[in-house]
Amino acid sequence: MSIAADTVAWLVDPAHWSGVDGVPHRLGEHVAVTGVSVALACLIALPIAFLLGHLGRGGSVVVNLSNASRAVPTFGLLILLAVTPIGFGNRAAVVALTLFAIPPLLTNAYIGVRDVDPEVREAARGMGMTGRQLLRRVEVPLALPLVAAGLRTASVQVVATATLAAYVGGGGLGRLIADGFGRGDPAMTAAGGVLVAVLALIVELALALLQRRLTPGQDARRKRAKRISSATVAAPQA
């Protein structure tokens, strides 16, 4: 049989869809590691990006340093983390993947806030908005399309890279790839690769739809900015 046929046979075998080594369990581990890593990256990157974009100072330095961190090999970082008190397993993977996800989130969110139309800012300030209100009710909503693009990029990258967790004792679909190599089972290895690719494609499509919904046309963006400013003026001062 060809490797393609062997891979299909492996995937449709019910024995591979149950137990702690089965596809559903490994898929759940993979999604959990990815979700926690991206969530932590959002908690770290987005507040910093929003604040720097709002202030308009220091952002370029932080973004450049963040992007420079992409030169650090994720696998090498995983190994280094595994021999620290963090230890082997999913914890090391989550830390490494969180650091890996920060640059696209930070860069896109910063640019999204920084590039808000100056006329919209001036109009909002002229209507009595405070800096906090301006950021929360105008700048962040208008930056959401770029924030969604950063989330999309980070999530897909983390889904693909999370396979490396298997090499430091972590779980996820990478276990199928690593175990396939270890057992000399190319069908198992290929099946793991196919499952990761399918998961990455699903995440890409889902977040692309989210990004599309958050990206109105030019006229719609202008109307949205006016609505936000009007609603802010009408709302009680925070």
Rosetta silent file (secondary structure, phi, psi, omega in degrees, C-alpha in Angstrom):
SEQUENCE: MSIAADTVAWLVDPAHWSGVDGVPHRLGEHVAVTGVSVALACLIALPIAFLLGHLGRGGSVVVNLSNASRAVPTFGLLILLAVTPIGFGNRAAVVALTLFAIPPLLTNAYIGVRDVDPEVREAARGMGMTGRQLLRRVEVPLALPLVAAGLRTASVQVVATATLAAYVGGGGLGRLIADGFGRGDPAMTAAGGVLVAVLALIVELALALLQRRLTPGQDARRKRAKRISSATVAAPQA
SCORE:     score description
SCORE:     0.000 S_00000001
   1 L     0.000  151.375  177.075    0.000    0.000    0.000 S_00000001
   2 L   -77.733  165.111  179.602    1.090    3.605   -0.559 S_00000001
   3 H   -63.172  -33.922  178.689    1.757    5.960    2.321 S_00000001
   4 H   -64.825  -45.457  178.980   -1.450    7.837    1.472 S_00000001
   5 H   -65.600  -39.145  178.396   -3.536    4.682    1.666 S_00000001
   6 H   -64.082  -37.725  179.806   -1.789    3.624    4.866 S_00000001
   7 H   -66.437  -44.008  177.267   -2.510    7.020    6.383 S_00000001
   8 H   -61.788  -43.208  178.430   -6.202    6.827    5.496 S_00000001
   9 H   -61.081  -38.980  178.687   -6.356    3.310    6.912 S_00000001
  10 H   -65.322  -43.021 -176.367   -4.757    4.522   10.135 S_00000001
  11 H   -68.000  -32.875 -177.803   -7.194    7.406   10.451 S_00000001
  12 H   -90.741   -1.505  178.569  -10.310    5.276    9.934 S_00000001
  13 L   -74.322  118.167 -178.110   -9.181    2.555   12.332 S_00000001
  14 H   -58.486  -25.460 -178.918  -11.511    2.779   15.396 S_00000001
  15 H   -63.718  -23.769 -178.433   -8.662    1.630   17.628 S_00000001
  16 H   -91.530    6.717 -177.704   -6.947    4.970   17.084 S_00000001
  17 H  -118.214   23.623  178.324   -9.959    6.987   18.229 S_00000001
  18 L  -145.616  160.007  177.915  -10.189    5.857   21.844 S_00000001
  19 L    83.918  176.718 -177.077   -8.051    5.893   24.963 S_00000001
  20 L   -69.991  -19.366  177.241   -5.401    8.340   26.170 S_00000001
  21 L   -99.581    4.077 -178.390   -3.420    7.850   22.964 S_00000001
  22 L   -76.670  163.635 -177.664   -6.454    8.228   20.719 S_00000001
  23 H   -58.075  -46.480 -178.538   -7.049   11.103   18.337 S_00000001
  24 H   -59.568  -41.424 -179.380   -9.822   12.827   20.386 S_00000001
  25 H   -66.156  -45.859  179.313   -7.676   12.915   23.519 S_00000001
  26 H   -65.509  -36.028  177.059   -4.605   14.189   21.679 S_00000001
  27 H   -64.029  -43.657  178.069   -6.735   16.741   19.828 S_00000001
  28 H   -60.412  -41.798  176.877   -8.149   18.001   23.115 S_00000001
  29 H   -61.475  -42.869 -178.007   -4.627   18.377   24.517 S_00000001
  30 H   -63.908  -45.236  179.628   -3.532   20.254   21.420 S_00000001
  31 H   -64.949  -39.319 -179.877   -6.468   22.650   21.541 S_00000001
  32 H   -64.579  -47.087  179.524   -5.957   23.221   25.279 S_00000001
  33 H   -61.937  -43.698  179.447   -2.250   24.028   24.928 S_00000001
  34 H   -63.896  -47.513 -177.683   -2.961   26.314   21.975 S_00000001
  35 H   -62.406  -44.840  179.622   -5.867   28.060   23.665 S_00000001
  36 H   -64.070  -42.263 -178.398   -4.021   28.700   26.935 S_00000001
  37 H   -63.577  -46.779 -179.073   -0.927   29.963   25.098 S_00000001
  38 H   -67.740  -38.508  178.915   -2.850   32.381   22.870 S_00000001
  39 H   -62.989  -44.520  178.288   -4.991   33.577   25.789 S_00000001
  40 H   -63.891  -40.694  178.345   -1.913   34.330   27.901 S_00000001
  41 H   -61.714  -39.574  177.709   -0.272   36.088   24.951 S_00000001
  42 H   -64.408  -42.708 -179.278   -3.388   38.265   24.550 S_00000001
  43 H   -63.580  -31.857 -179.884   -3.385   39.146   28.252 S_00000001
  44 H   -84.060  -49.153 -169.126    0.255   40.212   28.012 S_00000001
  45 H   -78.665  -43.367 -170.750    0.433   41.822   24.569 S_00000001
  46 H   -65.666  -46.155  177.855   -2.883   43.614   24.078 S_00000001
  47 H   -59.239  -40.676  178.828   -2.862   45.924   27.135 S_00000001
  48 H   -63.515  -46.000 -178.096    0.720   46.972   26.343 S_00000001
  49 H   -64.510  -43.172 -179.790   -0.085   47.528   22.668 S_00000001
  50 H   -62.823  -44.285 -178.284   -3.259   49.500   23.377 S_00000001
  51 H   -65.322  -46.529 -179.195   -1.517   51.754   25.890 S_00000001
  52 H   -66.002  -38.966  177.745    1.528   52.405   23.691 S_00000001
  53 H   -64.563  -37.276  178.889   -0.645   52.996   20.628 S_00000001
  54 H   -68.895  -43.199 -178.758   -2.752   55.456   22.594 S_00000001
  55 H   -73.978  -30.226 -178.988    0.242   57.325   23.990 S_00000001
  56 L    72.480   20.206 -179.875    2.105   57.277   20.679 S_00000001
  57 L  -135.569  139.671  174.925    5.439   56.907   22.452 S_00000001
  58 L    79.313   -8.856 -175.617    7.798   53.970   22.930 S_00000001
  59 H   -65.848  -41.917 -176.991    5.753   51.660   20.757 S_00000001
  60 H   -61.058  -40.650  179.899    8.277   51.289   17.965 S_00000001
  61 H   -64.039  -47.574 -178.291   10.999   50.161   20.373 S_00000001
  62 H   -64.030  -43.494  179.978    8.777   47.586   22.067 S_00000001
  63 H   -63.895  -42.090  179.534    7.423   46.273   18.762 S_00000001
  64 H   -65.002  -40.643  177.115   10.915   45.969   17.277 S_00000001
  65 H   -64.534  -40.294  179.275   12.178   44.108   20.350 S_00000001
  66 H   -63.905  -44.217  179.533    9.146   41.837   20.218 S_00000001
  67 H   -67.325  -32.763  178.312    9.664   41.094   16.540 S_00000001
  68 H   -64.169  -27.759 -179.802   13.369   40.457   17.132 S_00000001
  69 H   -66.905  -15.738  178.154   12.380   37.687   19.541 S_00000001
  70 H   -66.340  -18.663  179.686   11.036   35.749   16.559 S_00000001
  71 H   -72.401  -15.861  179.387   14.639   34.950   15.695 S_00000001
  72 L   -76.994  122.153 -179.298   14.814   32.706   18.781 S_00000001
  73 L   -63.380  128.174 -178.338   14.086   29.093   17.697 S_00000001
  74 H   -62.715  -38.331 -179.745   10.972   27.864   19.481 S_00000001
  75 H   -65.248  -42.013  177.411   12.328   24.329   19.747 S_00000001
  76 H   -62.656  -40.668  178.029   15.545   25.577   21.329 S_00000001
  77 H   -64.128  -39.104  177.183   13.542   27.681   23.779 S_00000001
  78 H   -58.951  -45.618 -179.666   11.441   24.640   24.638 S_00000001
  79 H   -63.129  -43.674  179.315   14.546   22.621   25.476 S_00000001
  80 H   -62.124  -42.753  179.548   15.949   25.433   27.619 S_00000001
  81 H   -66.197  -34.067 -177.870   12.677   25.791   29.510 S_00000001
  82 H   -66.039  -28.633 -178.600   12.437   22.043   30.042 S_00000001
  83 L   -94.647    4.349  173.425   15.734   21.953   31.971 S_00000001
  84 L   -93.723  177.865  176.453   14.697   24.886   34.201 S_00000001
  85 L   -57.519  -18.145  176.220   12.378   24.575   37.227 S_00000001
  86 L   -59.535  -39.220  174.351    9.474   24.876   34.780 S_00000001
  87 L    83.074  175.472  178.049   10.269   21.281   33.812 S_00000001
  88 L   -74.716  163.853  175.716    9.232   19.024   30.988 S_00000001
  89 L   107.789 -163.228 -173.516    5.676   18.745   29.767 S_00000001
  90 H   -69.150  -25.127  179.958    2.930   21.128   28.756 S_00000001
  91 H   -62.909  -44.784  177.410    4.057   23.941   31.069 S_00000001
  92 H   -62.331  -39.438  179.938    7.255   24.453   29.124 S_00000001
  93 H   -64.703  -42.529 -178.518    5.283   24.314   25.890 S_00000001
  94 H   -63.805  -42.866  179.364    2.766   26.898   27.077 S_00000001
  95 H   -62.489  -48.007 -178.266    5.501   29.340   28.136 S_00000001
  96 H   -64.023  -42.501 -178.446    7.386   28.970   24.849 S_00000001
  97 H   -70.856  -32.265  175.408    4.246   29.226   22.722 S_00000001
  98 H   -62.660  -46.738  177.588    3.022   32.251   24.652 S_00000001
  99 H   -62.302  -34.864  179.962    6.270   34.058   23.898 S_00000001
 100 H   -68.913  -31.371 -175.620    5.952   32.928   20.275 S_00000001
 101 H   -85.824  -17.071 -175.171    2.411   34.354   19.989 S_00000001
 102 H   -63.679  -46.728 -174.044    3.143   37.773   21.490 S_00000001
 103 H   -54.052  -51.162 -179.053    4.865   39.506   18.500 S_00000001
 104 H   -65.875  -34.142  178.427    1.991   39.371   15.953 S_00000001
 105 H   -67.369  -46.117 -178.751   -0.571   40.301   18.609 S_00000001
 106 H   -64.403  -46.612 -177.489    1.508   43.183   19.934 S_00000001
 107 H   -62.978  -49.431 -176.709    2.441   44.540   16.517 S_00000001
 108 H   -66.505  -41.997 -178.881   -1.045   44.457   15.015 S_00000001
 109 H   -66.838  -40.457  178.742   -2.793   45.866   18.071 S_00000001
 110 H   -62.227  -48.362 -179.337   -0.265   48.685   18.412 S_00000001
 111 H   -64.186  -38.700 -179.932   -0.537   49.656   14.734 S_00000001
 112 H   -60.362  -43.712  179.485   -4.325   49.400   14.877 S_00000001
 113 H   -74.018  -43.062 -177.342   -4.592   51.907   17.732 S_00000001
 114 H   -61.855  -35.299 -173.722   -1.804   54.178   16.497 S_00000001
 115 L   -91.707   12.300  173.461   -3.313   54.498   13.022 S_00000001
 116 L   -59.634  138.597 -177.733   -6.781   55.573   14.125 S_00000001
 117 L   -51.417  121.143  179.567   -7.765   58.642   12.084 S_00000001
 118 H   -56.178  -31.710 -179.948   -6.389   61.734   13.893 S_00000001
 119 H   -65.442  -35.380  177.763   -9.557   63.629   12.969 S_00000001
 120 H   -66.677  -41.813  178.230  -11.626   61.089   14.893 S_00000001
 121 H   -60.793  -48.263 -177.265   -9.362   61.514   17.923 S_00000001
 122 H   -63.676  -39.038  178.748   -9.560   65.296   17.783 S_00000001
 123 H   -64.075  -41.377 -179.882  -13.328   65.222   17.399 S_00000001
 124 H   -65.916  -42.562  178.000  -13.653   62.919   20.397 S_00000001
 125 H   -65.348  -39.548  179.230  -11.386   65.090   22.541 S_00000001
 126 H   -64.439  -23.271  178.422  -13.246   68.188   21.429 S_00000001
 127 L   -89.685    6.485  173.583  -16.468   66.579   22.661 S_00000001
 128 L    96.363   11.538 -179.478  -15.023   66.176   26.144 S_00000001
 129 L   -73.248  141.145  173.604  -13.803   62.588   26.128 S_00000001
 130 L   -79.887  168.418  178.584  -11.064   61.651   28.582 S_00000001
 131 H   -59.920  -40.276  179.340   -7.999   59.702   27.470 S_00000001
 132 H   -64.954  -42.631  178.147   -9.391   56.501   28.971 S_00000001
 133 H   -64.311  -40.585  179.123  -12.720   56.956   27.218 S_00000001
 134 H   -59.498  -44.927 -179.714  -10.970   57.703   23.938 S_00000001
 135 H   -66.848  -48.111 -172.688   -8.982   54.483   24.164 S_00000001
 136 H   -74.054  -36.826 -171.488  -11.835   52.268   25.329 S_00000001
 137 H  -103.904  -13.371 -179.031  -14.691   53.611   23.216 S_00000001
 138 H  -122.582  -60.352 -171.922  -13.001   54.830   20.045 S_00000001
 139 H   -65.654  -49.469 -178.295   -9.452   53.619   19.475 S_00000001
 140 H   -63.891  -47.438  177.498   -9.824   49.987   20.534 S_00000001
 141 H   -57.616  -40.324 -179.661  -13.105   49.403   18.630 S_00000001
 142 H   -72.934  -21.655  179.020  -11.639   50.925   15.465 S_00000001
 143 H   -86.223   -7.722 -173.607   -8.468   48.831   15.876 S_00000001
 144 H   -55.437  -38.109  177.822  -10.372   45.540   16.165 S_00000001
 145 H   -58.358  -42.870  178.489   -9.881   44.474   12.517 S_00000001
 146 H   -72.098  -34.455  175.551   -6.091   44.597   12.899 S_00000001
 147 H   -61.916  -42.601  178.647   -6.299   42.993   16.335 S_00000001
 148 H   -64.203  -35.989  177.581   -8.284   40.148   14.780 S_00000001
 149 H   -65.100  -40.824  177.263   -5.644   39.797   12.055 S_00000001
 150 H   -65.460  -39.911  177.332   -2.941   39.495   14.707 S_00000001
 151 H   -62.969  -40.966  178.731   -4.999   36.931   16.605 S_00000001
 152 H   -61.627  -48.019  179.911   -5.488   34.954   13.410 S_00000001
 153 H   -62.787  -47.952 -178.096   -1.769   34.914   12.629 S_00000001
 154 H   -62.524  -42.858 -175.985   -0.741   34.042   16.177 S_00000001
 155 H   -65.377  -45.214 -179.511   -3.326   31.276   16.561 S_00000001
 156 H   -64.960  -40.798  178.688   -2.456   29.490   13.320 S_00000001
 157 H   -63.696  -41.292 -179.126    1.255   29.705   14.083 S_00000001
 158 H   -68.800  -39.852  176.910    0.739   28.319   17.580 S_00000001
 159 H   -56.066  -45.228 -178.795   -1.455   25.461   16.333 S_00000001
 160 H   -70.252  -40.785 -174.622    1.313   24.390   13.962 S_00000001
 161 H   -79.182  -21.287 -179.501    4.165   24.913   16.412 S_00000001
 162 H   -61.812  -14.557  176.315    2.425   23.202   19.346 S_00000001
 163 H   -61.973  -24.789 -178.909    3.416   19.878   17.785 S_00000001
 164 H   -69.309  -17.240  179.915    6.880   20.482   19.277 S_00000001
 165 H   -57.375  -29.953 -178.572    5.437   20.040   22.781 S_00000001
 166 H   -61.864  -27.590 -175.567    5.667   16.286   22.258 S_00000001
 167 H   -83.051   -3.580  172.485    9.468   16.458   22.216 S_00000001
 168 H  -122.692   28.280  175.574    9.612   17.804   25.781 S_00000001
 169 L    84.061   11.170  178.565    7.093   15.360   27.198 S_00000001
 170 L   -85.487  179.300 -179.966    3.971   17.373   26.401 S_00000001
 171 L  -103.599 -159.048  179.221    0.769   16.201   24.795 S_00000001
 172 L   101.457 -179.943 -178.357   -1.166   17.124   21.705 S_00000001
 173 L   -66.538  -19.131  176.002   -1.234   15.886   18.140 S_00000001
 174 H   -61.891  -23.726  176.789    2.535   16.125   18.044 S_00000001
 175 H   -61.844  -36.313  178.808    2.582   12.921   20.093 S_00000001
 176 H   -64.590  -40.857  179.849    1.260   11.059   17.069 S_00000001
 177 H   -67.410  -49.009 -178.695    4.086   12.427   14.933 S_00000001
 178 H   -63.960  -44.623 -179.732    6.787   11.767   17.539 S_00000001
 179 H   -67.092  -33.411  177.194    5.482    8.294   18.430 S_00000001
 180 H   -63.529  -42.150  175.728    5.174    7.450   14.758 S_00000001
 181 H   -63.122  -44.279 -177.102    8.848    8.239   14.259 S_00000001
 182 H   -64.442  -33.460 -177.676    9.766    6.300   17.380 S_00000001
 183 H   -93.005   -2.521 -176.458    7.837    3.211   16.326 S_00000001
 184 L    66.919   36.894 -177.583    8.880    3.350   12.707 S_00000001
 185 L  -114.171   89.164 -177.689    5.230    3.852   11.711 S_00000001
 186 H   -63.078  -28.406  179.019    5.115    6.371    8.825 S_00000001
 187 H   -66.218  -40.115  178.554    1.318    6.121    8.586 S_00000001
 188 H   -66.013  -42.803  178.030    0.964    7.292   12.190 S_00000001
 189 H   -61.426  -46.937 -179.536    3.409   10.129   11.593 S_00000001
 190 H   -65.497  -37.560  178.934    1.603   11.218    8.435 S_00000001
 191 H   -63.433  -40.772  176.576   -1.788   10.971   10.150 S_00000001
 192 H   -61.395  -42.493  178.654   -0.551   13.280   12.893 S_00000001
 193 H   -63.512  -40.938  178.980    0.641   15.758   10.280 S_00000001
 194 H   -63.351  -43.510 -178.488   -2.697   15.622    8.459 S_00000001
 195 H   -64.904  -39.649  177.200   -4.640   16.230   11.668 S_00000001
 196 H   -64.508  -42.639  179.909   -2.485   19.235   12.571 S_00000001
 197 H   -63.293  -41.607  179.274   -2.924   20.662    9.082 S_00000001
 198 H   -65.488  -42.907  178.840   -6.700   20.215    9.229 S_00000001
 199 H   -62.712  -43.440  178.602   -6.879   21.837   12.665 S_00000001
 200 H   -62.041  -38.736  179.361   -4.763   24.778   11.489 S_00000001
 201 H   -66.479  -40.827  178.798   -7.019   25.189    8.438 S_00000001
 202 H   -63.264  -45.133  178.663  -10.153   25.178   10.600 S_00000001
 203 H   -62.658  -43.171  178.774   -8.673   27.801   12.930 S_00000001
 204 H   -59.046  -47.052 -177.978   -7.555   29.887    9.953 S_00000001
 205 H   -66.710  -42.432 -178.946  -11.013   29.819    8.358 S_00000001
 206 H   -63.864  -44.937 -178.939  -12.845   30.550   11.609 S_00000001
 207 H   -75.211  -26.301  174.158  -10.644   33.521   12.479 S_00000001
 208 H   -65.231  -39.636  176.729  -10.702   34.760    8.883 S_00000001
 209 H   -64.697  -41.361  177.477  -14.499   34.957    9.162 S_00000001
 210 H   -61.952  -45.139  179.561  -14.151   36.814   12.465 S_00000001
 211 H   -61.630  -39.833 -179.427  -11.678   39.243   10.923 S_00000001
 212 H   -65.216  -37.764  179.955  -13.979   39.796    7.967 S_00000001
 213 H   -70.060  -27.279 -179.439  -16.912   40.604   10.236 S_00000001
 214 L   -91.942    2.584 -177.837  -14.780   43.102   12.139 S_00000001
 215 L  -117.044   85.174  177.912  -13.500   44.794    8.974 S_00000001
 216 L   -74.692  169.580  176.334  -16.207   47.053    7.530 S_00000001
 217 L   -71.085  174.962 -176.169  -15.778   49.085    4.375 S_00000001
 218 H   -59.381  -45.983 -179.660  -14.431   52.629    4.411 S_00000001
 219 H   -64.561  -40.410  179.990  -17.856   54.263    4.623 S_00000001
 220 H   -65.018  -36.646  178.427  -18.935   51.886    7.341 S_00000001
 221 H   -63.639  -41.692  179.077  -15.799   52.655    9.344 S_00000001
 222 H   -63.549  -45.136  179.432  -16.543   56.367    9.185 S_00000001
 223 H   -62.262  -38.730 -179.558  -20.146   55.833   10.291 S_00000001
 224 H   -64.845  -41.653  179.422  -18.950   53.548   13.072 S_00000001
 225 H   -62.048  -42.592  179.588  -16.479   56.165   14.307 S_00000001
 226 H   -64.633  -40.602  179.511  -19.226   58.812   14.343 S_00000001
 227 H   -63.367  -42.375 -179.409  -21.573   56.476   16.224 S_00000001
 228 H   -62.051  -45.404  179.972  -18.892   55.713   18.803 S_00000001
 229 H   -63.248  -43.169 -179.377  -18.142   59.405   19.324 S_00000001
 230 H   -64.076  -42.207 -179.618  -21.829   60.280   19.580 S_00000001
 231 H   -66.456  -34.302 -179.720  -22.505   57.474   22.022 S_00000001
 232 H   -67.271  -42.359  179.655  -19.546   58.541   24.136 S_00000001
 233 H   -63.677  -39.457 -177.902  -20.779   62.119   24.361 S_00000001
 234 H   -73.178  -26.168 -176.526  -24.244   60.956   25.336 S_00000001
 235 L   -76.591  154.281  176.188  -22.910   58.535   27.947 S_00000001
 236 L   -63.160  147.314  179.780  -22.112   59.678   31.509 S_00000001
 237 L   -68.743  131.154 -178.883  -18.475   60.646   32.021 S_00000001
 238 L   -88.950    0.000    0.000  -16.486   57.747   33.499 S_00000001
